[in-house]
């Protein structure tokens, strides 16, 4: 009899915890608002270096890209050789930034350009729109709109 009561208590606790967490998830999805940025002209671009970049070259690249007018911020992953930077597309485009950077230093790099299919997507390119989590989130958002 004691085991039966203990088993009911454990199952009730697990069910209660699951229900509480599910309610918190639904409330979070319903109340989460997307961030609105007023800087619609800020663009994120990427340059891939063929080989890993050492620390001296990384400092040189950082100094050279910061000297280009219109470039706001940059981040270089030296291990993978990926440079990501923000630029204002009213003043300069990613191709011009790439050309100016290559003119300032002799780097073995290539400008990253996304495919047309990825550019046409309405959500993050790596997000699977057929996944359960995407459909669940969209359903909850539609209910509470």
C-alpha positions in Angstrom: 0.0 0.0 0.0 2.9 2.4 0.8 4.6 1.7 -2.5 1.3 2.4 -4.4 1.0 5.8 -2.6 4.7 6.6 -3.3 4.3 5.7 -6.9 1.3 8.0 -7.3 3.2 10.8 -5.6 6.2 10.4 -7.9 4.0 10.2 -11.1 1.9 13.2 -9.9 5.1 15.2 -9.3 6.5 14.3 -12.8 3.2 15.2 -14.5 2.9 18.4 -12.5 6.4 19.5 -13.4 5.9 18.7 -17.1 2.6 20.6 -17.1 4.2 23.6 -15.4 7.2 23.7 -17.8 4.9 23.3 -20.8 2.8 26.3 -19.6 5.9 28.4 -19.1 7.1 27.5 -22.6 3.7 28.5 -24.2 3.7 31.8 -22.2 7.3 32.5 -23.3 6.5 31.9 -27.0 3.4 34.0 -26.8 5.0 36.9 -25.1 8.4 36.9 -26.8 8.5 39.8 -29.2 11.0 40.0 -32.0 13.7 42.6 -31.7 13.2 45.6 -33.9 16.3 47.3 -35.2 16.1 50.8 -36.6 19.4 50.4 -38.5 18.0 48.8 -41.6 21.1 49.8 -43.5 23.5 47.7 -41.4 24.5 44.5 -43.2 26.5 41.5 -42.0 29.1 40.1 -44.4 31.8 37.4 -44.3 35.2 36.7 -45.8 36.7 33.3 -45.7 40.5 32.9 -45.4 41.9 29.8 -47.0 44.2 29.0 -44.1 44.2 29.6 -40.4 45.3 33.1 -39.5 48.1 33.7 -37.0 47.8 36.5 -34.3 50.0 39.0 -36.1 48.0 38.7 -39.4 44.8 38.8 -37.4 45.8 42.2 -35.9 46.8 43.4 -39.3 43.5 42.3 -40.8 41.6 44.0 -38.0 43.5 47.2 -38.4 43.0 47.2 -42.2 39.3 46.5 -42.1 38.7 49.1 -39.4 40.4 51.7 -41.7 37.7 51.2 -44.4 35.0 53.8 -44.1 31.5 52.3 -43.5 32.8 49.2 -41.7 31.3 49.2 -38.1 32.5 46.1 -36.4 34.5 43.0 -37.2 35.2 39.6 -35.6 37.9 37.2 -36.9 38.0 33.6 -35.9 41.7 32.9 -36.3 41.3 29.1 -36.1 38.7 28.7 -38.9 39.8 31.8 -40.9 36.4 33.4 -41.0 36.0 37.2 -40.8 32.6 38.5 -40.1 31.9 42.3 -40.2 29.1 44.8 -40.2 29.0 47.6 -42.7 26.6 50.3 -43.6 25.3 49.5 -47.1 24.4 53.2 -47.8 28.2 53.9 -48.0 29.9 50.7 -49.1 28.9 47.2 -50.2 30.6 43.9 -49.3 32.3 43.5 -52.6 34.0 46.9 -52.3 35.0 46.1 -48.7 36.6 42.8 -49.9 38.4 44.6 -52.7 39.8 47.3 -50.4 40.9 44.8 -47.9 42.6 42.7 -50.5 44.4 45.8 -51.8 45.7 46.7 -48.3 47.2 43.2 -47.8 48.1 40.2 -49.8 45.6 37.7 -48.3 44.5 34.3 -49.6 40.8 34.9 -49.0 37.4 34.7 -50.8 34.3 36.7 -50.2 31.3 34.6 -49.0 28.2 34.9 -51.1 24.9 33.1 -50.2 22.9 31.3 -52.8 19.7 32.7 -54.3 17.6 30.1 -52.5 19.0 31.1 -49.1 18.5 34.8 -49.9 14.8 34.2 -50.6 14.1 32.5 -47.3 11.9 34.5 -44.8 13.5 32.9 -41.7 17.1 32.2 -40.6 18.7 30.1 -43.4 19.7 27.3 -41.0 16.2 27.0 -39.5 14.2 24.1 -40.8 10.7 25.3 -41.5 9.4 21.7 -41.6 10.6 20.9 -38.0 8.2 20.4 -35.1 9.7 23.2 -33.0 9.3 25.7 -35.8 5.7 24.7 -36.5 4.8 24.6 -32.8 6.2 28.1 -32.2 4.4 29.5 -35.2 1.2 27.9 -34.0 1.5 29.4 -30.5 2.3 32.8 -32.0 -0.8 32.6 -34.3 -3.1 31.7 -31.4 -2.0 34.7 -29.3 -1.8 37.3 -32.0 
